[in-house]
């Protein structure tokens, strides 16, 4: 059990279990792609902030 939302690609269902309760397939995190995207902009925002504030 994790506190992140996982997805079984086989069943196309969202779950909190690491292993799908229906097919026992390994579930994958749905977050990484979106987080990378957000982090990228967060990083540049931080850089910009530092540049303008100093
Ligand atoms: Zn499944």
mmCIF file of the protein (N, C-alpha, C, O) and its ligand, coordinates in Angstrom:
data_MODEL
# 
_entry.id   MODEL 
# 
loop_
_entity.id 
_entity.type 
_entity.pdbx_number_of_molecules 
1 polymer     1 
2 non-polymer 1 
# 
_entity_poly.entity_id                      1 
_entity_poly.type                           'polypeptide(L)' 
_entity_poly.nstd_linkage                   no 
_entity_poly.nstd_monomer                   no 
_entity_poly.pdbx_seq_one_letter_code       
;(UNK)(UNK)(UNK)(UNK)(UNK)(UNK)(UNK)(UNK)(UNK)(UNK)(UNK)(UNK)(UNK)(UNK)(UNK)(UNK)
(UNK)(UNK)(UNK)(UNK)(UNK)(UNK)(UNK)(UNK)(UNK)(UNK)(UNK)(UNK)(UNK)(UNK)(UNK)(UNK)
(UNK)(UNK)(UNK)(UNK)(UNK)(UNK)(UNK)(UNK)(UNK)(UNK)(UNK)(UNK)(UNK)(UNK)(UNK)(UNK)
(UNK)(UNK)(UNK)(UNK)(UNK)(UNK)
;
_entity_poly.pdbx_seq_one_letter_code_can   XXXXXXXXXXXXXXXXXXXXXXXXXXXXXXXXXXXXXXXXXXXXXXXXXXXXXX 
_entity_poly.pdbx_strand_id                 A 
# 
loop_
_entity_poly_seq.entity_id 
_entity_poly_seq.num 
_entity_poly_seq.mon_id 
_entity_poly_seq.hetero 
1 1  UNK n 
1 2  UNK n 
1 3  UNK n 
1 4  UNK n 
1 5  UNK n 
1 6  UNK n 
1 7  UNK n 
1 8  UNK n 
1 9  UNK n 
1 10 UNK n 
1 11 UNK n 
1 12 UNK n 
1 13 UNK n 
1 14 UNK n 
1 15 UNK n 
1 16 UNK n 
1 17 UNK n 
1 18 UNK n 
1 19 UNK n 
1 20 UNK n 
1 21 UNK n 
1 22 UNK n 
1 23 UNK n 
1 24 UNK n 
1 25 UNK n 
1 26 UNK n 
1 27 UNK n 
1 28 UNK n 
1 29 UNK n 
1 30 UNK n 
1 31 UNK n 
1 32 UNK n 
1 33 UNK n 
1 34 UNK n 
1 35 UNK n 
1 36 UNK n 
1 37 UNK n 
1 38 UNK n 
1 39 UNK n 
1 40 UNK n 
1 41 UNK n 
1 42 UNK n 
1 43 UNK n 
1 44 UNK n 
1 45 UNK n 
1 46 UNK n 
1 47 UNK n 
1 48 UNK n 
1 49 UNK n 
1 50 UNK n 
1 51 UNK n 
1 52 UNK n 
1 53 UNK n 
1 54 UNK n 
# 
loop_
_struct_asym.id 
_struct_asym.entity_id 
A 1 
B 2 
# 
loop_
_chem_comp.id 
_chem_comp.type 
_chem_comp.mon_nstd_flag 
UNK 'L-peptide linking' . 
ZN  non-polymer         . 
# 
_pdbx_entity_nonpoly.entity_id   2 
_pdbx_entity_nonpoly.name        ? 
_pdbx_entity_nonpoly.comp_id     ZN 
# 
_pdbx_nonpoly_scheme.asym_id         B 
_pdbx_nonpoly_scheme.entity_id       2 
_pdbx_nonpoly_scheme.mon_id          ZN 
_pdbx_nonpoly_scheme.ndb_seq_num     1 
_pdbx_nonpoly_scheme.pdb_seq_num     101 
_pdbx_nonpoly_scheme.auth_seq_num    101 
_pdbx_nonpoly_scheme.pdb_mon_id      ZN 
_pdbx_nonpoly_scheme.auth_mon_id     ZN 
_pdbx_nonpoly_scheme.pdb_strand_id   A 
_pdbx_nonpoly_scheme.pdb_ins_code    . 
# 
loop_
_atom_site.group_PDB 
_atom_site.id 
_atom_site.type_symbol 
_atom_site.label_atom_id 
_atom_site.label_alt_id 
_atom_site.label_comp_id 
_atom_site.label_asym_id 
_atom_site.label_entity_id 
_atom_site.label_seq_id 
_atom_site.pdbx_PDB_ins_code 
_atom_site.Cartn_x 
_atom_site.Cartn_y 
_atom_site.Cartn_z 
_atom_site.occupancy 
_atom_site.B_iso_or_equiv 
_atom_site.pdbx_formal_charge 
_atom_site.auth_seq_id 
_atom_site.auth_comp_id 
_atom_site.auth_asym_id 
_atom_site.auth_atom_id 
_atom_site.pdbx_PDB_model_num 
ATOM   1   N  N  . UNK A 1 1  ? 0.843  -1.206  0.000   1.00 0.00 ? 1   UNK A N  1 
ATOM   2   C  CA . UNK A 1 1  ? 0.000  0.000   0.000   1.00 0.00 ? 1   UNK A CA 1 
ATOM   3   C  C  . UNK A 1 1  ? 0.879  1.258   0.000   1.00 0.00 ? 1   UNK A C  1 
ATOM   4   O  O  . UNK A 1 1  ? 1.771  1.390   0.838   1.00 0.00 ? 1   UNK A O  1 
ATOM   5   N  N  . UNK A 1 2  ? 0.638  2.143   -0.900  1.00 0.00 ? 2   UNK A N  1 
ATOM   6   C  CA . UNK A 1 2  ? 1.360  3.409   -0.948  1.00 0.00 ? 2   UNK A CA 1 
ATOM   7   C  C  . UNK A 1 2  ? 0.344  4.530   -0.845  1.00 0.00 ? 2   UNK A C  1 
ATOM   8   O  O  . UNK A 1 2  ? -0.862 4.300   -0.933  1.00 0.00 ? 2   UNK A O  1 
ATOM   9   N  N  . UNK A 1 3  ? 0.833  5.727   -0.661  1.00 0.00 ? 3   UNK A N  1 
ATOM   10  C  CA . UNK A 1 3  ? -0.121 6.838   -0.597  1.00 0.00 ? 3   UNK A CA 1 
ATOM   11  C  C  . UNK A 1 3  ? -0.183 7.595   -1.918  1.00 0.00 ? 3   UNK A C  1 
ATOM   12  O  O  . UNK A 1 3  ? -0.643 8.735   -1.975  1.00 0.00 ? 3   UNK A O  1 
ATOM   13  N  N  . UNK A 1 4  ? 0.281  6.949   -2.963  1.00 0.00 ? 4   UNK A N  1 
ATOM   14  C  CA . UNK A 1 4  ? 0.158  7.580   -4.267  1.00 0.00 ? 4   UNK A CA 1 
ATOM   15  C  C  . UNK A 1 4  ? -0.786 6.765   -5.149  1.00 0.00 ? 4   UNK A C  1 
ATOM   16  O  O  . UNK A 1 4  ? -0.967 5.563   -4.952  1.00 0.00 ? 4   UNK A O  1 
ATOM   17  N  N  . UNK A 1 5  ? -1.361 7.424   -6.090  1.00 0.00 ? 5   UNK A N  1 
ATOM   18  C  CA . UNK A 1 5  ? -2.322 6.753   -6.960  1.00 0.00 ? 5   UNK A CA 1 
ATOM   19  C  C  . UNK A 1 5  ? -1.576 5.983   -8.036  1.00 0.00 ? 5   UNK A C  1 
ATOM   20  O  O  . UNK A 1 5  ? -0.758 6.535   -8.773  1.00 0.00 ? 5   UNK A O  1 
ATOM   21  N  N  . UNK A 1 6  ? -1.875 4.708   -8.104  1.00 0.00 ? 6   UNK A N  1 
ATOM   22  C  CA . UNK A 1 6  ? -1.254 3.850   -9.104  1.00 0.00 ? 6   UNK A CA 1 
ATOM   23  C  C  . UNK A 1 6  ? -2.312 3.417   -10.098 1.00 0.00 ? 6   UNK A C  1 
ATOM   24  O  O  . UNK A 1 6  ? -3.513 3.528   -9.852  1.00 0.00 ? 6   UNK A O  1 
ATOM   25  N  N  . UNK A 1 7  ? -1.835 2.920   -11.228 1.00 0.00 ? 7   UNK A N  1 
ATOM   26  C  CA . UNK A 1 7  ? -2.772 2.495   -12.250 1.00 0.00 ? 7   UNK A CA 1 
ATOM   27  C  C  . UNK A 1 7  ? -2.357 1.151   -12.813 1.00 0.00 ? 7   UNK A C  1 
ATOM   28  O  O  . UNK A 1 7  ? -1.186 0.924   -13.118 1.00 0.00 ? 7   UNK A O  1 
ATOM   29  N  N  . UNK A 1 8  ? -3.328 0.267   -12.947 1.00 0.00 ? 8   UNK A N  1 
ATOM   30  C  CA . UNK A 1 8  ? -3.079 -0.998  -13.620 1.00 0.00 ? 8   UNK A CA 1 
ATOM   31  C  C  . UNK A 1 8  ? -3.323 -0.779  -15.106 1.00 0.00 ? 8   UNK A C  1 
ATOM   32  O  O  . UNK A 1 8  ? -4.435 -0.475  -15.537 1.00 0.00 ? 8   UNK A O  1 
ATOM   33  N  N  . UNK A 1 9  ? -2.251 -0.943  -15.877 1.00 0.00 ? 9   UNK A N  1 
ATOM   34  C  CA . UNK A 1 9  ? -2.377 -0.691  -17.316 1.00 0.00 ? 9   UNK A CA 1 
ATOM   35  C  C  . UNK A 1 9  ? -3.185 -1.781  -17.995 1.00 0.00 ? 9   UNK A C  1 
ATOM   36  O  O  . UNK A 1 9  ? -3.779 -1.567  -19.051 1.00 0.00 ? 9   UNK A O  1 
ATOM   37  N  N  . UNK A 1 10 ? -3.197 -2.959  -17.371 1.00 0.00 ? 10  UNK A N  1 
ATOM   38  C  CA . UNK A 1 10 ? -3.910 -4.087  -17.947 1.00 0.00 ? 10  UNK A CA 1 
ATOM   39  C  C  . UNK A 1 10 ? -5.420 -3.896  -17.842 1.00 0.00 ? 10  UNK A C  1 
ATOM   40  O  O  . UNK A 1 10 ? -6.161 -4.112  -18.801 1.00 0.00 ? 10  UNK A O  1 
ATOM   41  N  N  . UNK A 1 11 ? -5.861 -3.480  -16.636 1.00 0.00 ? 11  UNK A N  1 
ATOM   42  C  CA . UNK A 1 11 ? -7.296 -3.295  -16.380 1.00 0.00 ? 11  UNK A CA 1 
ATOM   43  C  C  . UNK A 1 11 ? -7.737 -1.864  -16.668 1.00 0.00 ? 11  UNK A C  1 
ATOM   44  O  O  . UNK A 1 11 ? -8.931 -1.576  -16.760 1.00 0.00 ? 11  UNK A O  1 
ATOM   45  N  N  . UNK A 1 12 ? -6.754 -0.968  -16.810 1.00 0.00 ? 12  UNK A N  1 
ATOM   46  C  CA . UNK A 1 12 ? -7.049 0.444   -16.998 1.00 0.00 ? 12  UNK A CA 1 
ATOM   47  C  C  . UNK A 1 12 ? -7.847 0.986   -15.819 1.00 0.00 ? 12  UNK A C  1 
ATOM   48  O  O  . UNK A 1 12 ? -8.804 1.744   -15.976 1.00 0.00 ? 12  UNK A O  1 
ATOM   49  N  N  . UNK A 1 13 ? -7.410 0.560   -14.613 1.00 0.00 ? 13  UNK A N  1 
ATOM   50  C  CA . UNK A 1 13 ? -8.093 0.981   -13.391 1.00 0.00 ? 13  UNK A CA 1 
ATOM   51  C  C  . UNK A 1 13 ? -7.107 1.638   -12.434 1.00 0.00 ? 13  UNK A C  1 
ATOM   52  O  O  . UNK A 1 13 ? -5.944 1.242   -12.366 1.00 0.00 ? 13  UNK A O  1 
ATOM   53  N  N  . UNK A 1 14 ? -7.565 2.625   -11.705 1.00 0.00 ? 14  UNK A N  1 
ATOM   54  C  CA . UNK A 1 14 ? -6.745 3.291   -10.704 1.00 0.00 ? 14  UNK A CA 1 
ATOM   55  C  C  . UNK A 1 14 ? -6.867 2.559   -9.382  1.00 0.00 ? 14  UNK A C  1 
ATOM   56  O  O  . UNK A 1 14 ? -7.940 2.076   -9.017  1.00 0.00 ? 14  UNK A O  1 
ATOM   57  N  N  . UNK A 1 15 ? -5.755 2.484   -8.670  1.00 0.00 ? 15  UNK A N  1 
ATOM   58  C  CA . UNK A 1 15 ? -5.734 1.759   -7.411  1.00 0.00 ? 15  UNK A CA 1 
ATOM   59  C  C  . UNK A 1 15 ? -4.652 2.312   -6.508  1.00 0.00 ? 15  UNK A C  1 
ATOM   60  O  O  . UNK A 1 15 ? -3.762 3.030   -6.964  1.00 0.00 ? 15  UNK A O  1 
ATOM   61  N  N  . UNK A 1 16 ? -4.723 1.982   -5.231  1.00 0.00 ? 16  UNK A N  1 
ATOM   62  C  CA . UNK A 1 16 ? -3.660 2.364   -4.301  1.00 0.00 ? 16  UNK A CA 1 
ATOM   63  C  C  . UNK A 1 16 ? -2.757 1.185   -4.007  1.00 0.00 ? 16  UNK A C  1 
ATOM   64  O  O  . UNK A 1 16 ? -1.762 1.322   -3.295  1.00 0.00 ? 16  UNK A O  1 
ATOM   65  N  N  . UNK A 1 17 ? -3.097 0.027   -4.552  1.00 0.00 ? 17  UNK A N  1 
ATOM   66  C  CA . UNK A 1 17 ? -2.301 -1.174  -4.335  1.00 0.00 ? 17  UNK A CA 1 
ATOM   67  C  C  . UNK A 1 17 ? -1.179 -1.239  -5.368  1.00 0.00 ? 17  UNK A C  1 
ATOM   68  O  O  . UNK A 1 17 ? -1.347 -0.856  -6.526  1.00 0.00 ? 17  UNK A O  1 
ATOM   69  N  N  . UNK A 1 18 ? -0.028 -1.736  -4.911  1.00 0.00 ? 18  UNK A N  1 
ATOM   70  C  CA . UNK A 1 18 ? 1.097  -1.862  -5.832  1.00 0.00 ? 18  UNK A CA 1 
ATOM   71  C  C  . UNK A 1 18 ? 0.868  -2.971  -6.842  1.00 0.00 ? 18  UNK A C  1 
ATOM   72  O  O  . UNK A 1 18 ? 1.340  -2.922  -7.978  1.00 0.00 ? 18  UNK A O  1 
ATOM   73  N  N  . UNK A 1 19 ? 0.130  -3.970  -6.390  1.00 0.00 ? 19  UNK A N  1 
ATOM   74  C  CA . UNK A 1 19 ? -0.238 -5.052  -7.296  1.00 0.00 ? 19  UNK A CA 1 
ATOM   75  C  C  . UNK A 1 19 ? -1.747 -5.023  -7.484  1.00 0.00 ? 19  UNK A C  1 
ATOM   76  O  O  . UNK A 1 19 ? -2.501 -4.923  -6.516  1.00 0.00 ? 19  UNK A O  1 
ATOM   77  N  N  . UNK A 1 20 ? -2.169 -5.107  -8.700  1.00 0.00 ? 20  UNK A N  1 
ATOM   78  C  CA . UNK A 1 20 ? -3.592 -5.038  -9.005  1.00 0.00 ? 20  UNK A CA 1 
ATOM   79  C  C  . UNK A 1 20 ? -4.358 -6.165  -8.300  1.00 0.00 ? 20  UNK A C  1 
ATOM   80  O  O  . UNK A 1 20 ? -3.957 -7.327  -8.347  1.00 0.00 ? 20  UNK A O  1 
ATOM   81  N  N  . UNK A 1 21 ? -5.449 -5.806  -7.656  1.00 0.00 ? 21  UNK A N  1 
ATOM   82  C  CA . UNK A 1 21 ? -6.244 -6.802  -6.938  1.00 0.00 ? 21  UNK A CA 1 
ATOM   83  C  C  . UNK A 1 21 ? -7.054 -7.665  -7.899  1.00 0.00 ? 21  UNK A C  1 
ATOM   84  O  O  . UNK A 1 21 ? -7.569 -8.714  -7.513  1.00 0.00 ? 21  UNK A O  1 
ATOM   85  N  N  . UNK A 1 22 ? -7.164 -7.236  -9.118  1.00 0.00 ? 22  UNK A N  1 
ATOM   86  C  CA . UNK A 1 22 ? -7.949 -7.993  -10.097 1.00 0.00 ? 22  UNK A CA 1 
ATOM   87  C  C  . UNK A 1 22 ? -7.069 -8.973  -10.877 1.00 0.00 ? 22  UNK A C  1 
ATOM   88  O  O  . UNK A 1 22 ? -7.392 -10.157 -10.981 1.00 0.00 ? 22  UNK A O  1 
ATOM   89  N  N  . UNK A 1 23 ? -5.956 -8.474  -11.423 1.00 0.00 ? 23  UNK A N  1 
ATOM   90  C  CA . UNK A 1 23 ? -5.135 -9.324  -12.283 1.00 0.00 ? 23  UNK A CA 1 
ATOM   91  C  C  . UNK A 1 23 ? -3.728 -9.559  -11.722 1.00 0.00 ? 23  UNK A C  1 
ATOM   92  O  O  . UNK A 1 23 ? -2.933 -10.278 -12.327 1.00 0.00 ? 23  UNK A O  1 
ATOM   93  N  N  . UNK A 1 24 ? -3.418 -8.957  -10.567 1.00 0.00 ? 24  UNK A N  1 
ATOM   94  C  CA . UNK A 1 24 ? -2.106 -9.122  -9.927  1.00 0.00 ? 24  UNK A CA 1 
ATOM   95  C  C  . UNK A 1 24 ? -0.968 -8.522  -10.740 1.00 0.00 ? 24  UNK A C  1 
ATOM   96  O  O  . UNK A 1 24 ? 0.204  -8.784  -10.469 1.00 0.00 ? 24  UNK A O  1 
ATOM   97  N  N  . UNK A 1 25 ? -1.308 -7.736  -11.713 1.00 0.00 ? 25  UNK A N  1 
ATOM   98  C  CA . UNK A 1 25 ? -0.293 -7.059  -12.507 1.00 0.00 ? 25  UNK A CA 1 
ATOM   99  C  C  . UNK A 1 25 ? 0.335  -5.939  -11.677 1.00 0.00 ? 25  UNK A C  1 
ATOM   100 O  O  . UNK A 1 25 ? -0.324 -5.360  -10.814 1.00 0.00 ? 25  UNK A O  1 
ATOM   101 N  N  . UNK A 1 26 ? 1.594  -5.639  -11.934 1.00 0.00 ? 26  UNK A N  1 
ATOM   102 C  CA . UNK A 1 26 ? 2.243  -4.521  -11.252 1.00 0.00 ? 26  UNK A CA 1 
ATOM   103 C  C  . UNK A 1 26 ? 1.608  -3.218  -11.724 1.00 0.00 ? 26  UNK A C  1 
ATOM   104 O  O  . UNK A 1 26 ? 1.498  -2.964  -12.924 1.00 0.00 ? 26  UNK A O  1 
ATOM   105 N  N  . UNK A 1 27 ? 1.194  -2.402  -10.768 1.00 0.00 ? 27  UNK A N  1 
ATOM   106 C  CA . UNK A 1 27 ? 0.599  -1.128  -11.131 1.00 0.00 ? 27  UNK A CA 1 
ATOM   107 C  C  . UNK A 1 27 ? 1.678  -0.059  -11.209 1.00 0.00 ? 27  UNK A C  1 
ATOM   108 O  O  . UNK A 1 27 ? 2.675  -0.118  -10.490 1.00 0.00 ? 27  UNK A O  1 
ATOM   109 N  N  . UNK A 1 28 ? 1.477  0.895   -12.064 1.00 0.00 ? 28  UNK A N  1 
ATOM   110 C  CA . UNK A 1 28 ? 2.479  1.933   -12.262 1.00 0.00 ? 28  UNK A CA 1 
ATOM   111 C  C  . UNK A 1 28 ? 1.962  3.268   -11.749 1.00 0.00 ? 28  UNK A C  1 
ATOM   112 O  O  . UNK A 1 28 ? 0.756  3.514   -11.728 1.00 0.00 ? 28  UNK A O  1 
ATOM   113 N  N  . UNK A 1 29 ? 2.874  4.114   -11.340 1.00 0.00 ? 29  UNK A N  1 
ATOM   114 C  CA . UNK A 1 29 ? 2.509  5.437   -10.862 1.00 0.00 ? 29  UNK A CA 1 
ATOM   115 C  C  . UNK A 1 29 ? 2.023  6.280   -12.029 1.00 0.00 ? 29  UNK A C  1 
ATOM   116 O  O  . UNK A 1 29 ? 2.560  6.199   -13.133 1.00 0.00 ? 29  UNK A O  1 
ATOM   117 N  N  . UNK A 1 30 ? 1.016  7.078   -11.780 1.00 0.00 ? 30  UNK A N  1 
ATOM   118 C  CA . UNK A 1 30 ? 0.480  7.932   -12.841 1.00 0.00 ? 30  UNK A CA 1 
ATOM   119 C  C  . UNK A 1 30 ? 1.069  9.329   -12.759 1.00 0.00 ? 30  UNK A C  1 
ATOM   120 O  O  . UNK A 1 30 ? 0.771  10.187  -13.590 1.00 0.00 ? 30  UNK A O  1 
ATOM   121 N  N  . UNK A 1 31 ? 1.906  9.553   -11.758 1.00 0.00 ? 31  UNK A N  1 
ATOM   122 C  CA . UNK A 1 31 ? 2.360  10.918  -11.497 1.00 0.00 ? 31  UNK A CA 1 
ATOM   123 C  C  . UNK A 1 31 ? 3.602  11.378  -12.271 1.00 0.00 ? 31  UNK A C  1 
ATOM   124 O  O  . UNK A 1 31 ? 3.616  12.507  -12.761 1.00 0.00 ? 31  UNK A O  1 
ATOM   125 N  N  . UNK A 1 32 ? 4.639  10.549  -12.399 1.00 0.00 ? 32  UNK A N  1 
ATOM   126 C  CA . UNK A 1 32 ? 5.937  11.029  -12.889 1.00 0.00 ? 32  UNK A CA 1 
ATOM   127 C  C  . UNK A 1 32 ? 5.918  11.995  -14.061 1.00 0.00 ? 32  UNK A C  1 
ATOM   128 O  O  . UNK A 1 32 ? 6.549  13.050  -13.996 1.00 0.00 ? 32  UNK A O  1 
ATOM   129 N  N  . UNK A 1 33 ? 5.211  11.658  -15.129 1.00 0.00 ? 33  UNK A N  1 
ATOM   130 C  CA . UNK A 1 33 ? 5.227  12.498  -16.325 1.00 0.00 ? 33  UNK A CA 1 
ATOM   131 C  C  . UNK A 1 33 ? 4.757  13.918  -16.004 1.00 0.00 ? 33  UNK A C  1 
ATOM   132 O  O  . UNK A 1 33 ? 5.380  14.902  -16.404 1.00 0.00 ? 33  UNK A O  1 
ATOM   133 N  N  . UNK A 1 34 ? 3.644  13.997  -15.273 1.00 0.00 ? 34  UNK A N  1 
ATOM   134 C  CA . UNK A 1 34 ? 3.087  15.305  -14.957 1.00 0.00 ? 34  UNK A CA 1 
ATOM   135 C  C  . UNK A 1 34 ? 4.025  16.063  -14.027 1.00 0.00 ? 34  UNK A C  1 
ATOM   136 O  O  . UNK A 1 34 ? 4.223  17.269  -14.174 1.00 0.00 ? 34  UNK A O  1 
ATOM   137 N  N  . UNK A 1 35 ? 4.603  15.336  -13.063 1.00 0.00 ? 35  UNK A N  1 
ATOM   138 C  CA . UNK A 1 35 ? 5.477  15.977  -12.089 1.00 0.00 ? 35  UNK A CA 1 
ATOM   139 C  C  . UNK A 1 35 ? 6.737  16.502  -12.742 1.00 0.00 ? 35  UNK A C  1 
ATOM   140 O  O  . UNK A 1 35 ? 7.208  17.587  -12.403 1.00 0.00 ? 35  UNK A O  1 
ATOM   141 N  N  . UNK A 1 36 ? 7.287  15.743  -13.674 1.00 0.00 ? 36  UNK A N  1 
ATOM   142 C  CA . UNK A 1 36 ? 8.477  16.199  -14.389 1.00 0.00 ? 36  UNK A CA 1 
ATOM   143 C  C  . UNK A 1 36 ? 8.163  17.504  -15.092 1.00 0.00 ? 36  UNK A C  1 
ATOM   144 O  O  . UNK A 1 36 ? 8.963  18.439  -15.094 1.00 0.00 ? 36  UNK A O  1 
ATOM   145 N  N  . UNK A 1 37 ? 7.002  17.549  -15.680 1.00 0.00 ? 37  UNK A N  1 
ATOM   146 C  CA . UNK A 1 37 ? 6.557  18.731  -16.402 1.00 0.00 ? 37  UNK A CA 1 
ATOM   147 C  C  . UNK A 1 37 ? 6.464  19.929  -15.459 1.00 0.00 ? 37  UNK A C  1 
ATOM   148 O  O  . UNK A 1 37 ? 6.949  21.020  -15.761 1.00 0.00 ? 37  UNK A O  1 
ATOM   149 N  N  . UNK A 1 38 ? 5.830  19.696  -14.311 1.00 0.00 ? 38  UNK A N  1 
ATOM   150 C  CA . UNK A 1 38 ? 5.662  20.776  -13.335 1.00 0.00 ? 38  UNK A CA 1 
ATOM   151 C  C  . UNK A 1 38 ? 7.006  21.218  -12.765 1.00 0.00 ? 38  UNK A C  1 
ATOM   152 O  O  . UNK A 1 38 ? 7.277  22.410  -12.620 1.00 0.00 ? 38  UNK A O  1 
ATOM   153 N  N  . UNK A 1 39 ? 7.849  20.220  -12.442 1.00 0.00 ? 39  UNK A N  1 
ATOM   154 C  CA . UNK A 1 39 ? 9.143  20.518  -11.850 1.00 0.00 ? 39  UNK A CA 1 
ATOM   155 C  C  . UNK A 1 39 ? 9.993  21.354  -12.792 1.00 0.00 ? 39  UNK A C  1 
ATOM   156 O  O  . UNK A 1 39 ? 10.713 22.256  -12.362 1.00 0.00 ? 39  UNK A O  1 
ATOM   157 N  N  . UNK A 1 40 ? 9.905  21.053  -14.060 1.00 0.00 ? 40  UNK A N  1 
ATOM   158 C  CA . UNK A 1 40 ? 10.678 21.759  -15.064 1.00 0.00 ? 40  UNK A CA 1 
ATOM   159 C  C  . UNK A 1 40 ? 10.346 23.256  -15.018 1.00 0.00 ? 40  UNK A C  1 
ATOM   160 O  O  . UNK A 1 40 ? 11.236 24.107  -15.011 1.00 0.00 ? 40  UNK A O  1 
ATOM   161 N  N  . UNK A 1 41 ? 9.075  23.546  -14.988 1.00 0.00 ? 41  UNK A N  1 
ATOM   162 C  CA . UNK A 1 41 ? 8.684  24.947  -14.950 1.00 0.00 ? 41  UNK A CA 1 
ATOM   163 C  C  . UNK A 1 41 ? 8.966  25.573  -13.593 1.00 0.00 ? 41  UNK A C  1 
ATOM   164 O  O  . UNK A 1 41 ? 9.300  26.754  -13.497 1.00 0.00 ? 41  UNK A O  1 
ATOM   165 N  N  . UNK A 1 42 ? 8.826  24.764  -12.545 1.00 0.00 ? 42  UNK A N  1 
ATOM   166 C  CA . UNK A 1 42 ? 9.131  25.244  -11.201 1.00 0.00 ? 42  UNK A CA 1 
ATOM   167 C  C  . UNK A 1 42 ? 10.592 25.625  -11.102 1.00 0.00 ? 42  UNK A C  1 
ATOM   168 O  O  . UNK A 1 42 ? 10.952 26.622  -10.475 1.00 0.00 ? 42  UNK A O  1 
ATOM   169 N  N  . UNK A 1 43 ? 11.422 24.822  -11.725 1.00 0.00 ? 43  UNK A N  1 
ATOM   170 C  CA . UNK A 1 43 ? 12.865 25.048  -11.722 1.00 0.00 ? 43  UNK A CA 1 
ATOM   171 C  C  . UNK A 1 43 ? 13.200 26.357  -12.427 1.00 0.00 ? 43  UNK A C  1 
ATOM   172 O  O  . UNK A 1 43 ? 13.988 27.154  -11.918 1.00 0.00 ? 43  UNK A O  1 
ATOM   173 N  N  . UNK A 1 44 ? 12.613 26.576  -13.578 1.00 0.00 ? 44  UNK A N  1 
ATOM   174 C  CA . UNK A 1 44 ? 12.903 27.797  -14.321 1.00 0.00 ? 44  UNK A CA 1 
ATOM   175 C  C  . UNK A 1 44 ? 12.329 29.023  -13.627 1.00 0.00 ? 44  UNK A C  1 
ATOM   176 O  O  . UNK A 1 44 ? 12.894 30.115  -13.686 1.00 0.00 ? 44  UNK A O  1 
ATOM   177 N  N  . UNK A 1 45 ? 11.189 28.817  -12.968 1.00 0.00 ? 45  UNK A N  1 
ATOM   178 C  CA . UNK A 1 45 ? 10.578 29.914  -12.229 1.00 0.00 ? 45  UNK A CA 1 
ATOM   179 C  C  . UNK A 1 45 ? 11.495 30.331  -11.080 1.00 0.00 ? 45  UNK A C  1 
ATOM   180 O  O  . UNK A 1 45 ? 11.680 31.515  -10.797 1.00 0.00 ? 45  UNK A O  1 
ATOM   181 N  N  . UNK A 1 46 ? 12.063 29.313  -10.431 1.00 0.00 ? 46  UNK A N  1 
ATOM   182 C  CA . UNK A 1 46 ? 12.969 29.555  -9.313  1.00 0.00 ? 46  UNK A CA 1 
ATOM   183 C  C  . UNK A 1 46 ? 14.204 30.310  -9.799  1.00 0.00 ? 46  UNK A C  1 
ATOM   184 O  O  . UNK A 1 46 ? 14.656 31.258  -9.157  1.00 0.00 ? 46  UNK A O  1 
ATOM   185 N  N  . UNK A 1 47 ? 14.741 29.883  -10.935 1.00 0.00 ? 47  UNK A N  1 
ATOM   186 C  CA . UNK A 1 47 ? 15.916 30.537  -11.503 1.00 0.00 ? 47  UNK A CA 1 
ATOM   187 C  C  . UNK A 1 47 ? 15.602 31.996  -11.815 1.00 0.00 ? 47  UNK A C  1 
ATOM   188 O  O  . UNK A 1 47 ? 16.387 32.895  -11.515 1.00 0.00 ? 47  UNK A O  1 
ATOM   189 N  N  . UNK A 1 48 ? 14.460 32.206  -12.410 1.00 0.00 ? 48  UNK A N  1 
ATOM   190 C  CA . UNK A 1 48 ? 14.045 33.553  -12.799 1.00 0.00 ? 48  UNK A CA 1 
ATOM   191 C  C  . UNK A 1 48 ? 13.888 34.447  -11.584 1.00 0.00 ? 48  UNK A C  1 
ATOM   192 O  O  . UNK A 1 48 ? 14.293 35.610  -11.588 1.00 0.00 ? 48  UNK A O  1 
ATOM   193 N  N  . UNK A 1 49 ? 13.289 33.878  -10.539 1.00 0.00 ? 49  UNK A N  1 
ATOM   194 C  CA . UNK A 1 49 ? 13.074 34.596  -9.301  1.00 0.00 ? 49  UNK A CA 1 
ATOM   195 C  C  . UNK A 1 49 ? 14.406 35.025  -8.687  1.00 0.00 ? 49  UNK A C  1 
ATOM   196 O  O  . UNK A 1 49 ? 14.585 36.166  -8.259  1.00 0.00 ? 49  UNK A O  1 
ATOM   197 N  N  . UNK A 1 50 ? 15.335 34.063  -8.663  1.00 0.00 ? 50  UNK A N  1 
ATOM   198 C  CA . UNK A 1 50 ? 16.650 34.334  -8.081  1.00 0.00 ? 50  UNK A CA 1 
ATOM   199 C  C  . UNK A 1 50 ? 17.366 35.444  -8.844  1.00 0.00 ? 50  UNK A C  1 
ATOM   200 O  O  . UNK A 1 50 ? 18.017 36.311  -8.263  1.00 0.00 ? 50  UNK A O  1 
ATOM   201 N  N  . UNK A 1 51 ? 17.222 35.385  -10.158 1.00 0.00 ? 51  UNK A N  1 
ATOM   202 C  CA . UNK A 1 51 ? 17.898 36.374  -11.018 1.00 0.00 ? 51  UNK A CA 1 
ATOM   203 C  C  . UNK A 1 51 ? 17.336 37.772  -10.793 1.00 0.00 ? 51  UNK A C  1 
ATOM   204 O  O  . UNK A 1 51 ? 18.076 38.753  -10.728 1.00 0.00 ? 51  UNK A O  1 
ATOM   205 N  N  . UNK A 1 52 ? 16.009 37.843  -10.676 1.00 0.00 ? 52  UNK A N  1 
ATOM   206 C  CA . UNK A 1 52 ? 15.383 39.154  -10.570 1.00 0.00 ? 52  UNK A CA 1 
ATOM   207 C  C  . UNK A 1 52 ? 15.468 39.741  -9.172  1.00 0.00 ? 52  UNK A C  1 
ATOM   208 O  O  . UNK A 1 52 ? 15.431 40.959  -8.995  1.00 0.00 ? 52  UNK A O  1 
ATOM   209 N  N  . UNK A 1 53 ? 15.582 38.848  -8.163  1.00 0.00 ? 53  UNK A N  1 
ATOM   210 C  CA . UNK A 1 53 ? 15.598 39.332  -6.784  1.00 0.00 ? 53  UNK A CA 1 
ATOM   211 C  C  . UNK A 1 53 ? 16.992 39.773  -6.335  1.00 0.00 ? 53  UNK A C  1 
ATOM   212 O  O  . UNK A 1 53 ? 17.123 40.654  -5.485  1.00 0.00 ? 53  UNK A O  1 
ATOM   213 N  N  . UNK A 1 54 ? 18.022 39.165  -6.901  1.00 0.00 ? 54  UNK A N  1 
ATOM   214 C  CA . UNK A 1 54 ? 19.381 39.536  -6.489  1.00 0.00 ? 54  UNK A CA 1 
ATOM   215 C  C  . UNK A 1 54 ? 19.916 40.680  -7.328  1.00 0.00 ? 54  UNK A C  1 
ATOM   216 O  O  . UNK A 1 54 ? 21.046 41.123  -7.121  1.00 0.00 ? 54  UNK A O  1 
HETATM 217 ZN ZN . ZN  B 2 .  ? -5.263 -5.255  -13.219 1.00 0.00 ? 101 ZN  A ZN 1 
# 
